[in-house]
């Protein structure tokens, strides 16, 4: 706790600084935050709204819900 920083946040209990960029700035939104970690040319920059990850891959939503059901089940309680 309090020793991490990056795409997973700061894990210090203060959600206001979870979007801290590598440069130390705190971004107000997820797209700007993710773009700060983007390798130039590796992938297109995100726009202001985040795309639905299931829209581009048919069947993804069902697979994701099945995987989450395991995580939310009794084995992980």
Phi and psi restraints in degrees (range 20) as a CNS / XPLOR table:
assign (resid 1 and name C) (resid 2 and name N)
       (resid 2 and name CA) (resid 2 and name C) 1.0 77.2 20.0 2
assign (resid 2 and name N) (resid 2 and name CA)
       (resid 2 and name C) (resid 3 and name N) 1.0 5.5 20.0 2
assign (resid 2 and name C) (resid 3 and name N)
       (resid 3 and name CA) (resid 3 and name C) 1.0 -117.6 20.0 2
assign (resid 3 and name N) (resid 3 and name CA)
       (resid 3 and name C) (resid 4 and name N) 1.0 8.3 20.0 2
assign (resid 3 and name C) (resid 4 and name N)
       (resid 4 and name CA) (resid 4 and name C) 1.0 -117.9 20.0 2
assign (resid 4 and name N) (resid 4 and name CA)
       (resid 4 and name C) (resid 5 and name N) 1.0 157.2 20.0 2
assign (resid 4 and name C) (resid 5 and name N)
       (resid 5 and name CA) (resid 5 and name C) 1.0 -159.1 20.0 2
assign (resid 5 and name N) (resid 5 and name CA)
       (resid 5 and name C) (resid 6 and name N) 1.0 136.3 20.0 2
assign (resid 5 and name C) (resid 6 and name N)
       (resid 6 and name CA) (resid 6 and name C) 1.0 151.1 20.0 2
assign (resid 6 and name N) (resid 6 and name CA)
       (resid 6 and name C) (resid 7 and name N) 1.0 -152.3 20.0 2
assign (resid 6 and name C) (resid 7 and name N)
       (resid 7 and name CA) (resid 7 and name C) 1.0 -63.8 20.0 2
assign (resid 7 and name N) (resid 7 and name CA)
       (resid 7 and name C) (resid 8 and name N) 1.0 -19.2 20.0 2
assign (resid 7 and name C) (resid 8 and name N)
       (resid 8 and name CA) (resid 8 and name C) 1.0 -95.2 20.0 2
assign (resid 8 and name N) (resid 8 and name CA)
       (resid 8 and name C) (resid 9 and name N) 1.0 7.6 20.0 2
assign (resid 8 and name C) (resid 9 and name N)
       (resid 9 and name CA) (resid 9 and name C) 1.0 91.7 20.0 2
assign (resid 9 and name N) (resid 9 and name CA)
       (resid 9 and name C) (resid 10 and name N) 1.0 -165.0 20.0 2
assign (resid 9 and name C) (resid 10 and name N)
       (resid 10 and name CA) (resid 10 and name C) 1.0 -104.0 20.0 2
assign (resid 10 and name N) (resid 10 and name CA)
       (resid 10 and name C) (resid 11 and name N) 1.0 -18.1 20.0 2
assign (resid 10 and name C) (resid 11 and name N)
       (resid 11 and name CA) (resid 11 and name C) 1.0 51.8 20.0 2
assign (resid 11 and name N) (resid 11 and name CA)
       (resid 11 and name C) (resid 12 and name N) 1.0 46.9 20.0 2
assign (resid 11 and name C) (resid 12 and name N)
       (resid 12 and name CA) (resid 12 and name C) 1.0 -118.7 20.0 2
assign (resid 12 and name N) (resid 12 and name CA)
       (resid 12 and name C) (resid 13 and name N) 1.0 8.0 20.0 2
assign (resid 12 and name C) (resid 13 and name N)
       (resid 13 and name CA) (resid 13 and name C) 1.0 86.8 20.0 2
assign (resid 13 and name N) (resid 13 and name CA)
       (resid 13 and name C) (resid 14 and name N) 1.0 -4.2 20.0 2
assign (resid 13 and name C) (resid 14 and name N)
       (resid 14 and name CA) (resid 14 and name C) 1.0 -112.3 20.0 2
assign (resid 14 and name N) (resid 14 and name CA)
       (resid 14 and name C) (resid 15 and name N) 1.0 100.0 20.0 2
assign (resid 14 and name C) (resid 15 and name N)
       (resid 15 and name CA) (resid 15 and name C) 1.0 -66.9 20.0 2
assign (resid 15 and name N) (resid 15 and name CA)
       (resid 15 and name C) (resid 16 and name N) 1.0 -17.4 20.0 2
assign (resid 15 and name C) (resid 16 and name N)
       (resid 16 and name CA) (resid 16 and name C) 1.0 -66.4 20.0 2
assign (resid 16 and name N) (resid 16 and name CA)
       (resid 16 and name C) (resid 17 and name N) 1.0 -22.3 20.0 2
assign (resid 16 and name C) (resid 17 and name N)
       (resid 17 and name CA) (resid 17 and name C) 1.0 -110.5 20.0 2
assign (resid 17 and name N) (resid 17 and name CA)
       (resid 17 and name C) (resid 18 and name N) 1.0 15.8 20.0 2
assign (resid 17 and name C) (resid 18 and name N)
       (resid 18 and name CA) (resid 18 and name C) 1.0 -67.8 20.0 2
assign (resid 18 and name N) (resid 18 and name CA)
       (resid 18 and name C) (resid 19 and name N) 1.0 -24.2 20.0 2
assign (resid 18 and name C) (resid 19 and name N)
       (resid 19 and name CA) (resid 19 and name C) 1.0 -96.7 20.0 2
assign (resid 19 and name N) (resid 19 and name CA)
       (resid 19 and name C) (resid 20 and name N) 1.0 40.5 20.0 2
assign (resid 19 and name C) (resid 20 and name N)
       (resid 20 and name CA) (resid 20 and name C) 1.0 -78.3 20.0 2
assign (resid 20 and name N) (resid 20 and name CA)
       (resid 20 and name C) (resid 21 and name N) 1.0 126.1 20.0 2
assign (resid 20 and name C) (resid 21 and name N)
       (resid 21 and name CA) (resid 21 and name C) 1.0 -83.0 20.0 2
assign (resid 21 and name N) (resid 21 and name CA)
       (resid 21 and name C) (resid 22 and name N) 1.0 170.1 20.0 2
assign (resid 21 and name C) (resid 22 and name N)
       (resid 22 and name CA) (resid 22 and name C) 1.0 -58.9 20.0 2
assign (resid 22 and name N) (resid 22 and name CA)
       (resid 22 and name C) (resid 23 and name N) 1.0 -26.2 20.0 2
assign (resid 22 and name C) (resid 23 and name N)
       (resid 23 and name CA) (resid 23 and name C) 1.0 -82.5 20.0 2
assign (resid 23 and name N) (resid 23 and name CA)
       (resid 23 and name C) (resid 24 and name N) 1.0 -5.2 20.0 2
assign (resid 23 and name C) (resid 24 and name N)
       (resid 24 and name CA) (resid 24 and name C) 1.0 93.4 20.0 2
assign (resid 24 and name N) (resid 24 and name CA)
       (resid 24 and name C) (resid 25 and name N) 1.0 0.5 20.0 2
assign (resid 24 and name C) (resid 25 and name N)
       (resid 25 and name CA) (resid 25 and name C) 1.0 -80.9 20.0 2
assign (resid 25 and name N) (resid 25 and name CA)
       (resid 25 and name C) (resid 26 and name N) 1.0 152.3 20.0 2
assign (resid 25 and name C) (resid 26 and name N)
       (resid 26 and name CA) (resid 26 and name C) 1.0 -106.4 20.0 2
assign (resid 26 and name N) (resid 26 and name CA)
       (resid 26 and name C) (resid 27 and name N) 1.0 115.6 20.0 2
assign (resid 26 and name C) (resid 27 and name N)
       (resid 27 and name CA) (resid 27 and name C) 1.0 -84.2 20.0 2
assign (resid 27 and name N) (resid 27 and name CA)
       (resid 27 and name C) (resid 28 and name N) 1.0 145.7 20.0 2
assign (resid 27 and name C) (resid 28 and name N)
       (resid 28 and name CA) (resid 28 and name C) 1.0 -79.2 20.0 2
assign (resid 28 and name N) (resid 28 and name CA)
       (resid 28 and name C) (resid 29 and name N) 1.0 -19.8 20.0 2
assign (resid 28 and name C) (resid 29 and name N)
       (resid 29 and name CA) (resid 29 and name C) 1.0 -135.5 20.0 2
assign (resid 29 and name N) (resid 29 and name CA)
       (resid 29 and name C) (resid 30 and name N) 1.0 162.7 20.0 2
assign (resid 29 and name C) (resid 30 and name N)
       (resid 30 and name CA) (resid 30 and name C) 1.0 -66.0 20.0 2
assign (resid 30 and name N) (resid 30 and name CA)
       (resid 30 and name C) (resid 31 and name N) 1.0 -38.3 20.0 2
assign (resid 30 and name C) (resid 31 and name N)
       (resid 31 and name CA) (resid 31 and name C) 1.0 -64.8 20.0 2
assign (resid 31 and name N) (resid 31 and name CA)
       (resid 31 and name C) (resid 32 and name N) 1.0 -48.2 20.0 2
assign (resid 31 and name C) (resid 32 and name N)
       (resid 32 and name CA) (resid 32 and name C) 1.0 -63.1 20.0 2
assign (resid 32 and name N) (resid 32 and name CA)
       (resid 32 and name C) (resid 33 and name N) 1.0 -37.5 20.0 2
assign (resid 32 and name C) (resid 33 and name N)
       (resid 33 and name CA) (resid 33 and name C) 1.0 -63.9 20.0 2
assign (resid 33 and name N) (resid 33 and name CA)
       (resid 33 and name C) (resid 34 and name N) 1.0 -48.3 20.0 2
assign (resid 33 and name C) (resid 34 and name N)
       (resid 34 and name CA) (resid 34 and name C) 1.0 -63.0 20.0 2
assign (resid 34 and name N) (resid 34 and name CA)
       (resid 34 and name C) (resid 35 and name N) 1.0 -39.2 20.0 2
assign (resid 34 and name C) (resid 35 and name N)
       (resid 35 and name CA) (resid 35 and name C) 1.0 -63.0 20.0 2
assign (resid 35 and name N) (resid 35 and name CA)
       (resid 35 and name C) (resid 36 and name N) 1.0 -28.5 20.0 2
assign (resid 35 and name C) (resid 36 and name N)
       (resid 36 and name CA) (resid 36 and name C) 1.0 -66.7 20.0 2
assign (resid 36 and name N) (resid 36 and name CA)
       (resid 36 and name C) (resid 37 and name N) 1.0 -23.5 20.0 2
assign (resid 36 and name C) (resid 37 and name N)
       (resid 37 and name CA) (resid 37 and name C) 1.0 -98.6 20.0 2
assign (resid 37 and name N) (resid 37 and name CA)
       (resid 37 and name C) (resid 38 and name N) 1.0 -3.3 20.0 2
assign (resid 37 and name C) (resid 38 and name N)
       (resid 38 and name CA) (resid 38 and name C) 1.0 -70.3 20.0 2
assign (resid 38 and name N) (resid 38 and name CA)
       (resid 38 and name C) (resid 39 and name N) 1.0 132.7 20.0 2
assign (resid 38 and name C) (resid 39 and name N)
       (resid 39 and name CA) (resid 39 and name C) 1.0 -77.5 20.0 2
assign (resid 39 and name N) (resid 39 and name CA)
       (resid 39 and name C) (resid 40 and name N) 1.0 127.7 20.0 2
assign (resid 39 and name C) (resid 40 and name N)
       (resid 40 and name CA) (resid 40 and name C) 1.0 -52.8 20.0 2
assign (resid 40 and name N) (resid 40 and name CA)
       (resid 40 and name C) (resid 41 and name N) 1.0 125.3 20.0 2
assign (resid 40 and name C) (resid 41 and name N)
       (resid 41 and name CA) (resid 41 and name C) 1.0 81.5 20.0 2
assign (resid 41 and name N) (resid 41 and name CA)
       (resid 41 and name C) (resid 42 and name N) 1.0 -11.7 20.0 2
assign (resid 41 and name C) (resid 42 and name N)
       (resid 42 and name CA) (resid 42 and name C) 1.0 -73.2 20.0 2
assign (resid 42 and name N) (resid 42 and name CA)
       (resid 42 and name C) (resid 43 and name N) 1.0 -32.8 20.0 2
assign (resid 42 and name C) (resid 43 and name N)
       (resid 43 and name CA) (resid 43 and name C) 1.0 -159.0 20.0 2
assign (resid 43 and name N) (resid 43 and name CA)
       (resid 43 and name C) (resid 44 and name N) 1.0 158.7 20.0 2
assign (resid 43 and name C) (resid 44 and name N)
       (resid 44 and name CA) (resid 44 and name C) 1.0 -69.6 20.0 2
assign (resid 44 and name N) (resid 44 and name CA)
       (resid 44 and name C) (resid 45 and name N) 1.0 149.9 20.0 2
assign (resid 44 and name C) (resid 45 and name N)
       (resid 45 and name CA) (resid 45 and name C) 1.0 -67.4 20.0 2
assign (resid 45 and name N) (resid 45 and name CA)
       (resid 45 and name C) (resid 46 and name N) 1.0 146.9 20.0 2
assign (resid 45 and name C) (resid 46 and name N)
       (resid 46 and name CA) (resid 46 and name C) 1.0 -77.0 20.0 2
assign (resid 46 and name N) (resid 46 and name CA)
       (resid 46 and name C) (resid 47 and name N) 1.0 145.5 20.0 2
assign (resid 46 and name C) (resid 47 and name N)
       (resid 47 and name CA) (resid 47 and name C) 1.0 -81.4 20.0 2
assign (resid 47 and name N) (resid 47 and name CA)
       (resid 47 and name C) (resid 48 and name N) 1.0 -172.3 20.0 2
assign (resid 47 and name C) (resid 48 and name N)
       (resid 48 and name CA) (resid 48 and name C) 1.0 -65.6 20.0 2
assign (resid 48 and name N) (resid 48 and name CA)
       (resid 48 and name C) (resid 49 and name N) 1.0 -28.4 20.0 2
assign (resid 48 and name C) (resid 49 and name N)
       (resid 49 and name CA) (resid 49 and name C) 1.0 -104.4 20.0 2
assign (resid 49 and name N) (resid 49 and name CA)
       (resid 49 and name C) (resid 50 and name N) 1.0 143.2 20.0 2
assign (resid 49 and name C) (resid 50 and name N)
       (resid 50 and name CA) (resid 50 and name C) 1.0 -83.1 20.0 2
assign (resid 50 and name N) (resid 50 and name CA)
       (resid 50 and name C) (resid 51 and name N) 1.0 132.6 20.0 2
assign (resid 50 and name C) (resid 51 and name N)
       (resid 51 and name CA) (resid 51 and name C) 1.0 -70.1 20.0 2
assign (resid 51 and name N) (resid 51 and name CA)
       (resid 51 and name C) (resid 52 and name N) 1.0 154.0 20.0 2
assign (resid 51 and name C) (resid 52 and name N)
       (resid 52 and name CA) (resid 52 and name C) 1.0 -75.4 20.0 2
assign (resid 52 and name N) (resid 52 and name CA)
       (resid 52 and name C) (resid 53 and name N) 1.0 114.5 20.0 2
assign (resid 52 and name C) (resid 53 and name N)
       (resid 53 and name CA) (resid 53 and name C) 1.0 -64.0 20.0 2
assign (resid 53 and name N) (resid 53 and name CA)
       (resid 53 and name C) (resid 54 and name N) 1.0 -20.8 20.0 2
assign (resid 53 and name C) (resid 54 and name N)
       (resid 54 and name CA) (resid 54 and name C) 1.0 -84.8 20.0 2
assign (resid 54 and name N) (resid 54 and name CA)
       (resid 54 and name C) (resid 55 and name N) 1.0 -16.2 20.0 2
assign (resid 54 and name C) (resid 55 and name N)
       (resid 55 and name CA) (resid 55 and name C) 1.0 -66.6 20.0 2
assign (resid 55 and name N) (resid 55 and name CA)
       (resid 55 and name C) (resid 56 and name N) 1.0 -35.4 20.0 2
assign (resid 55 and name C) (resid 56 and name N)
       (resid 56 and name CA) (resid 56 and name C) 1.0 -83.2 20.0 2
assign (resid 56 and name N) (resid 56 and name CA)
       (resid 56 and name C) (resid 57 and name N) 1.0 -14.3 20.0 2
assign (resid 56 and name C) (resid 57 and name N)
       (resid 57 and name CA) (resid 57 and name C) 1.0 -127.8 20.0 2
assign (resid 57 and name N) (resid 57 and name CA)
       (resid 57 and name C) (resid 58 and name N) 1.0 100.5 20.0 2
assign (resid 57 and name C) (resid 58 and name N)
       (resid 58 and name CA) (resid 58 and name C) 1.0 -56.5 20.0 2
assign (resid 58 and name N) (resid 58 and name CA)
       (resid 58 and name C) (resid 59 and name N) 1.0 135.3 20.0 2
assign (resid 58 and name C) (resid 59 and name N)
       (resid 59 and name CA) (resid 59 and name C) 1.0 88.0 20.0 2
assign (resid 59 and name N) (resid 59 and name CA)
       (resid 59 and name C) (resid 60 and name N) 1.0 -8.5 20.0 2
assign (resid 59 and name C) (resid 60 and name N)
       (resid 60 and name CA) (resid 60 and name C) 1.0 -64.2 20.0 2
assign (resid 60 and name N) (resid 60 and name CA)
       (resid 60 and name C) (resid 61 and name N) 1.0 -40.8 20.0 2
assign (resid 60 and name C) (resid 61 and name N)
       (resid 61 and name CA) (resid 61 and name C) 1.0 -59.9 20.0 2
assign (resid 61 and name N) (resid 61 and name CA)
       (resid 61 and name C) (resid 62 and name N) 1.0 -44.1 20.0 2
assign (resid 61 and name C) (resid 62 and name N)
       (resid 62 and name CA) (resid 62 and name C) 1.0 -64.4 20.0 2
assign (resid 62 and name N) (resid 62 and name CA)
       (resid 62 and name C) (resid 63 and name N) 1.0 -42.8 20.0 2
assign (resid 62 and name C) (resid 63 and name N)
       (resid 63 and name CA) (resid 63 and name C) 1.0 -65.3 20.0 2
assign (resid 63 and name N) (resid 63 and name CA)
       (resid 63 and name C) (resid 64 and name N) 1.0 -39.9 20.0 2
assign (resid 63 and name C) (resid 64 and name N)
       (resid 64 and name CA) (resid 64 and name C) 1.0 -66.1 20.0 2
assign (resid 64 and name N) (resid 64 and name CA)
       (resid 64 and name C) (resid 65 and name N) 1.0 -42.4 20.0 2
assign (resid 64 and name C) (resid 65 and name N)
       (resid 65 and name CA) (resid 65 and name C) 1.0 -65.2 20.0 2
assign (resid 65 and name N) (resid 65 and name CA)
       (resid 65 and name C) (resid 66 and name N) 1.0 -37.1 20.0 2
assign (resid 65 and name C) (resid 66 and name N)
       (resid 66 and name CA) (resid 66 and name C) 1.0 -66.4 20.0 2
assign (resid 66 and name N) (resid 66 and name CA)
       (resid 66 and name C) (resid 67 and name N) 1.0 -41.2 20.0 2
assign (resid 66 and name C) (resid 67 and name N)
       (resid 67 and name CA) (resid 67 and name C) 1.0 -66.3 20.0 2
assign (resid 67 and name N) (resid 67 and name CA)
       (resid 67 and name C) (resid 68 and name N) 1.0 -40.9 20.0 2
assign (resid 67 and name C) (resid 68 and name N)
       (resid 68 and name CA) (resid 68 and name C) 1.0 -66.8 20.0 2
assign (resid 68 and name N) (resid 68 and name CA)
       (resid 68 and name C) (resid 69 and name N) 1.0 -33.0 20.0 2
assign (resid 68 and name C) (resid 69 and name N)
       (resid 69 and name CA) (resid 69 and name C) 1.0 -61.5 20.0 2
assign (resid 69 and name N) (resid 69 and name CA)
       (resid 69 and name C) (resid 70 and name N) 1.0 -36.4 20.0 2
assign (resid 69 and name C) (resid 70 and name N)
       (resid 70 and name CA) (resid 70 and name C) 1.0 -66.2 20.0 2
assign (resid 70 and name N) (resid 70 and name CA)
       (resid 70 and name C) (resid 71 and name N) 1.0 -44.7 20.0 2
assign (resid 70 and name C) (resid 71 and name N)
       (resid 71 and name CA) (resid 71 and name C) 1.0 -65.3 20.0 2
assign (resid 71 and name N) (resid 71 and name CA)
       (resid 71 and name C) (resid 72 and name N) 1.0 -31.9 20.0 2
assign (resid 71 and name C) (resid 72 and name N)
       (resid 72 and name CA) (resid 72 and name C) 1.0 -88.7 20.0 2
assign (resid 72 and name N) (resid 72 and name CA)
       (resid 72 and name C) (resid 73 and name N) 1.0 -2.4 20.0 2
assign (resid 72 and name C) (resid 73 and name N)
       (resid 73 and name CA) (resid 73 and name C) 1.0 -80.3 20.0 2
assign (resid 73 and name N) (resid 73 and name CA)
       (resid 73 and name C) (resid 74 and name N) 1.0 -177.5 20.0 2
assign (resid 73 and name C) (resid 74 and name N)
       (resid 74 and name CA) (resid 74 and name C) 1.0 -63.3 20.0 2
assign (resid 74 and name N) (resid 74 and name CA)
       (resid 74 and name C) (resid 75 and name N) 1.0 -26.0 20.0 2
assign (resid 74 and name C) (resid 75 and name N)
       (resid 75 and name CA) (resid 75 and name C) 1.0 -63.6 20.0 2
assign (resid 75 and name N) (resid 75 and name CA)
       (resid 75 and name C) (resid 76 and name N) 1.0 -25.8 20.0 2
assign (resid 75 and name C) (resid 76 and name N)
       (resid 76 and name CA) (resid 76 and name C) 1.0 -111.8 20.0 2
assign (resid 76 and name N) (resid 76 and name CA)
       (resid 76 and name C) (resid 77 and name N) 1.0 16.6 20.0 2
